[in-house]
Amino acid sequence: MKKVLVAGSALMLAGSLAAQADAGVNISGDARVSYVGTKDYDRNAGDANGYNDYFESRVGLNFEGTAPTKGVGAKARLYFDGYGFEDDAPWNGQESRTDLSVDYAYLTAPLGDWTIKAGRVNPDYSRFFSWNIRPTRVVANYKQGNIDITPFIGVRAEVSSDKDAWDDNDYKEYGLVAGVKLENGWNLKAYGRYDDDRRKWNQVTIDTVGVDAKGALQLAEIDIYAPHSDRSGFLGDIFLNNDGAGCDFGFHAEFAYKAADVQGTKDDGMGGYVMLSKQMSSQFTPAVLAGMTKDGYVADNDFGFVMVGGDTSTQVLRVGDLAPEGLWFGAFVANYKTSDRLTLTGNFLYVDFDNSAAGTLDGAIEVSGVIDYAVNESTSLTYKAGYLTPSVNGGSGVDEDAYIAHVLRLNVKF
């Protein structure tokens, strides 16, 4: 009898999976496990925390559903933890985390020559300006020949206080991304966005002491309001590259701008860089970069190397962090492909900060490397190690001790 029940359950499960397949639901995903070690990352006056290490891992599932109507569907990604999509998910003894976190989730639908996306989307633009973000937007994309146009409307914050909720004072964004493939095969992209901040109040709840009906003291919570600083303003970017153009050399150039109110700074911020690369052989490709940031501009978290930008596990700071007046940087990157499975990358970076006040960063040098090994088509092993030595204006001692880190990560796709 048990065998009959088991067989019947298996047939029901098979029928359910078949129904899912007919409905056009595809599931894929990936998983990783990492060992991260850092030295002197946490610092107090005259002291540093020495070596600190931890393990972290996460599993993500991708869902892609297609409705019977051609072209209509949905995409979503879930993580089986409560951490952000860019954050490590560290182990903590026997801690049990049963919550889920949403990476992205949005609907797609065709509308003539346009494709509409609505929800929590993942619109990558460039690693220097905007990459690996998850805004809530309605996006319309048009592609025709060499032209690619994407207007969008988003909500950055649905009010932030009870008073603003009463008048529906929201924080919204209106933007356009346009790209064109030039006749020589080069690619030109531009990004423009206006952030419209209608919020007028900041709300804070504080504890206070009151008296109840019997005259006894009691704790109470009250809301206080302060004028909100307007974050309205324009931000934009121009990006030129020759990816896929078949040139003898690789070229990337980018310039970004953010209004002062958008950044929350005194002056408008800007930044840019130029990168040249050359494939010297089938194995060796070197590249040189030079760039700057000014007046508070900070590059996206994904732009950079191992210690300065690039990777959240070992990152000390982003390009533009701790440089309110600005900085200049130059770098040499060497990529060497020893085989179809093994790739080596070496980085040398110098950063010159425009800071002048005592105790602020004056310069920094990063020496780092990456080893990528493809175990098979679905599994890879990555090892990163870096050394960052800072120099401080008028400072010495622990503030100028080197940051040292490494991470070993196993990645699996399924």
Residue pairs with C-beta under 8 A, 6 or more apart in sequence:
23 65
24 65
24 66
24 67
24 68
24 73
25 63
25 64
25 65
25 66
26 63
26 64
26 65
27 61
27 62
27 63
27 64
28 61
28 62
28 64
28 413
28 414
29 59
29 60
29 61
29 62
29 413
29 414
30 59
30 60
30 411
30 412
30 413
30 414
31 57
31 58
31 59
31 60
31 411
31 412
31 414
32 57
32 58
32 409
32 410
32 411
32 412
33 55
33 56
33 57
33 409
33 410
34 55
34 56
34 57
34 88
34 313
34 407
34 408
34 409
34 410
35 53
35 54
35 55
35 407
35 408
35 409
36 53
36 54
36 55
36 56
36 88
36 313
36 314
36 405
36 406
36 407
37 51
37 52
37 53
37 405
37 406
37 407
38 51
38 52
38 53
38 314
38 403
38 404
38 405
39 50
39 51
39 52
39 403
39 404
39 405
40 48
40 49
40 50
40 398
40 401
40 402
40 403
40 404
41 49
41 52
41 316
41 403
41 405
42 48
42 49
42 52
43 49
43 398
43 399
43 401
45 398
46 397
46 398
47 398
48 398
48 401
54 88
54 90
54 91
55 90
55 91
56 88
56 89
56 90
56 91
56 313
57 89
57 91
58 79
58 80
58 81
58 83
58 89
59 79
59 80
60 77
60 78
60 79
60 80
60 103
61 77
61 78
61 80
62 75
62 76
62 77
63 74
63 75
63 76
63 77
63 78
64 73
64 74
64 75
65 73
65 74
65 75
66 72
66 73
67 73
70 110
71 108
71 109
71 110
71 115
72 107
72 108
72 109
72 110
73 107
73 108
73 109
74 105
74 106
74 107
74 108
75 104
75 105
75 106
75 108
76 102
76 103
76 104
76 105
76 106
77 85
77 102
77 103
77 104
77 105
78 100
78 101
78 102
78 103
79 85
79 89
79 100
79 101
79 102
79 103
80 100
81 89
81 97
81 99
81 100
81 101
82 97
82 99
82 100
82 101
83 89
83 101
84 101
85 101
85 103
85 104
85 132
85 134
86 132
86 301
86 312
87 312
88 312
88 313
102 120
103 122
103 134
104 119
104 120
104 121
104 122
104 134
105 119
105 120
106 117
106 118
106 119
106 120
106 121
107 116
107 117
107 118
107 119
108 115
108 116
108 117
109 115
109 116
110 116
111 140
113 142
113 143
113 144
114 140
114 141
114 142
115 140
115 141
115 142
116 138
116 139
116 140
116 141
117 137
117 138
117 139
117 140
117 141
118 137
118 138
118 139
119 136
119 137
120 134
120 135
120 136
121 134
121 135
121 136
121 137
121 139
122 132
122 133
122 134
123 130
123 133
123 135
123 137
123 139
123 150
123 152
123 177
124 130
124 131
124 132
125 131
125 177
125 189
125 191
125 237
125 239
126 189
126 191
126 237
126 239
126 254
126 300
127 299
127 300
127 302
127 303
128 237
128 239
128 254
128 256
128 271
128 273
128 299
128 300
128 303
129 191
129 237
129 239
129 254
129 256
129 299
129 300
130 191
130 237
130 300
131 300
131 301
131 302
131 303
132 300
132 301
132 302
135 154
135 156
135 173
136 154
136 155
137 152
137 153
137 154
137 155
137 173
138 152
138 153
138 154
139 150
139 151
139 152
140 150
140 151
140 152
141 148
141 149
141 150
142 148
142 149
142 150
146 180
146 181
146 182
147 178
147 179
147 180
148 178
148 179
148 180
149 176
149 177
149 178
149 179
150 176
150 177
150 178
151 175
151 176
152 173
152 174
152 175
152 176
152 177
153 172
153 173
153 174
153 175
154 172
154 173
154 175
155 170
155 171
155 172
155 173
156 171
156 172
156 173
156 195
157 170
157 171
157 199
158 170
158 171
159 165
159 168
159 169
159 170
159 171
159 199
160 171
160 199
160 201
160 202
160 203
160 228
161 199
161 201
161 202
161 203
161 225
161 228
162 203
162 223
163 200
163 201
163 203
163 225
164 170
164 198
164 199
164 200
164 201
164 228
167 200
169 198
169 199
169 200
170 198
170 199
171 195
171 196
171 197
171 198
171 199
171 231
172 195
172 196
172 198
173 193
173 194
173 195
173 196
174 193
174 194
174 196
175 191
175 192
175 193
175 194
176 191
176 192
176 193
177 189
177 190
177 191
177 192
178 189
178 190
179 187
179 188
179 189
179 190
180 187
180 188
181 187
182 188
184 245
185 242
185 244
185 245
185 246
185 247
186 240
186 241
186 242
186 245
186 251
187 239
187 240
187 241
187 242
187 243
187 244
187 245
188 238
188 239
188 240
189 237
189 238
189 239
189 240
190 236
190 237
190 238
190 239
191 236
191 237
191 238
191 239
192 234
192 235
192 236
193 234
193 235
193 236
194 232
194 233
194 234
195 231
195 232
195 233
195 234
195 235
195 262
196 232
197 228
197 230
197 231
197 232
197 261
199 228
200 227
200 228
201 225
201 226
201 227
201 228
202 225
202 226
202 227
202 228
203 223
203 224
203 225
204 223
204 224
204 225
204 226
205 221
205 222
205 223
205 224
206 221
206 222
206 224
207 219
207 220
207 221
208 219
208 220
208 221
208 222
209 217
209 218
209 219
209 220
210 217
210 218
210 219
210 220
211 217
211 218
212 218
229 261
229 264
230 261
231 261
231 262
231 264
232 261
232 262
233 258
233 259
233 260
233 261
233 262
234 257
234 259
234 262
235 256
235 257
235 258
235 259
235 262
236 256
236 257
237 254
237 255
237 256
237 257
238 254
238 255
239 252
239 253
239 254
240 251
240 252
240 253
240 254
241 250
241 251
241 252
241 253
242 250
242 251
243 250
248 278
249 276
249 277
249 278
250 275
250 276
250 277
250 278
250 279
250 287
251 274
251 275
251 276
251 277
252 273
252 274
252 275
253 272
253 273
253 274
253 275
254 272
254 273
255 270
255 271
255 272
256 270
256 271
256 272
256 297
256 299
257 268
257 269
257 270
257 297
258 268
258 269
258 270
258 296
258 297
259 268
260 266
260 267
260 268
260 269
260 295
260 296
263 269
263 296
263 297
265 295
265 296
265 324
266 295
266 296
267 295
267 296
268 295
269 293
269 294
269 295
269 296
269 297
269 298
270 293
270 294
270 295
270 297
271 291
271 292
271 293
271 294
271 297
271 298
271 299
271 319
271 320
272 291
272 292
273 289
273 290
273 291
273 292
273 329
274 289
274 290
274 291
275 287
275 288
275 289
276 287
276 288
277 285
277 286
277 287
277 288
277 333
278 285
278 286
278 287
279 285
280 286
282 337
283 336
283 337
283 338
284 334
284 335
284 336
284 337
285 334
285 335
285 336
285 337
286 332
286 333
286 334
286 335
287 332
287 333
287 334
287 335
288 330
288 331
288 332
288 333
289 329
289 330
289 331
289 332
289 333
290 328
290 329
290 330
290 331
291 319
291 328
291 329
291 330
292 326
292 327
292 328
292 329
293 299
293 319
293 320
293 323
293 326
293 327
294 325
294 326
295 324
295 325
295 326
296 320
296 324
297 320
297 326
298 318
298 319
298 320
298 321
299 309
299 318
299 319
299 320
300 318
301 309
301 312
301 315
301 318
302 309
302 310
303 309
303 310
303 318
303 319
304 310
304 315
304 318
304 319
305 331
305 333
305 347
305 349
305 366
305 368
305 386
306 314
306 315
306 347
306 366
306 368
306 369
306 370
306 384
306 385
306 386
306 405
307 314
307 315
307 316
307 366
307 368
307 386
307 387
307 388
307 403
307 405
308 315
308 316
308 317
308 318
308 319
308 329
308 349
308 351
308 364
308 366
308 388
309 315
309 317
309 318
309 319
311 384
311 407
313 384
313 405
313 407
313 409
314 384
314 386
314 405
314 406
314 407
316 388
316 403
316 405
319 327
319 329
319 351
320 327
322 353
322 355
322 360
322 361
323 353
323 354
323 355
323 361
324 355
325 353
325 354
325 355
325 356
326 353
326 354
327 351
327 352
327 353
327 354
328 351
328 352
328 354
329 349
329 350
329 351
329 352
330 349
330 350
331 347
331 348
331 349
331 350
332 347
332 348
333 345
333 346
333 347
333 348
334 345
334 346
335 343
335 344
335 345
336 343
336 344
336 345
336 346
337 343
337 344
338 344
340 374
341 373
341 374
341 375
342 371
342 372
342 373
342 374
343 371
343 372
344 369
344 370
344 371
344 372
345 369
345 370
345 371
345 372
346 368
346 369
347 366
347 367
347 368
347 369
347 370
347 386
348 365
348 366
348 367
349 364
349 365
349 366
349 367
349 368
350 363
350 364
350 365
351 363
351 364
351 365
351 366
352 362
352 363
353 360
353 361
353 362
353 363
353 364
355 361
355 362
355 393
356 393
357 393
358 393
358 394
358 395
359 392
359 393
359 394
359 395
359 399
360 392
360 393
361 390
361 391
361 392
361 393
362 391
362 392
362 393
363 390
363 391
364 388
364 389
364 390
364 391
365 388
365 389
366 386
366 387
366 388
367 386
367 387
368 384
368 385
368 386
368 387
368 388
369 384
369 385
369 386
370 382
370 383
370 384
371 382
371 383
371 384
372 380
372 381
372 382
373 380
373 381
373 382
374 380
375 381
378 412
378 413
378 414
379 410
379 411
379 412
379 413
380 410
380 411
381 408
381 409
381 410
381 411
382 407
382 408
382 409
382 411
383 406
383 407
383 408
383 409
384 405
384 406
384 407
384 409
385 405
385 406
385 407
386 403
386 404
386 405
386 406
387 402
387 403
387 404
388 402
388 403
388 404
389 400
389 402
389 403
390 399
390 400
390 402
390 403
391 400
392 399
392 400
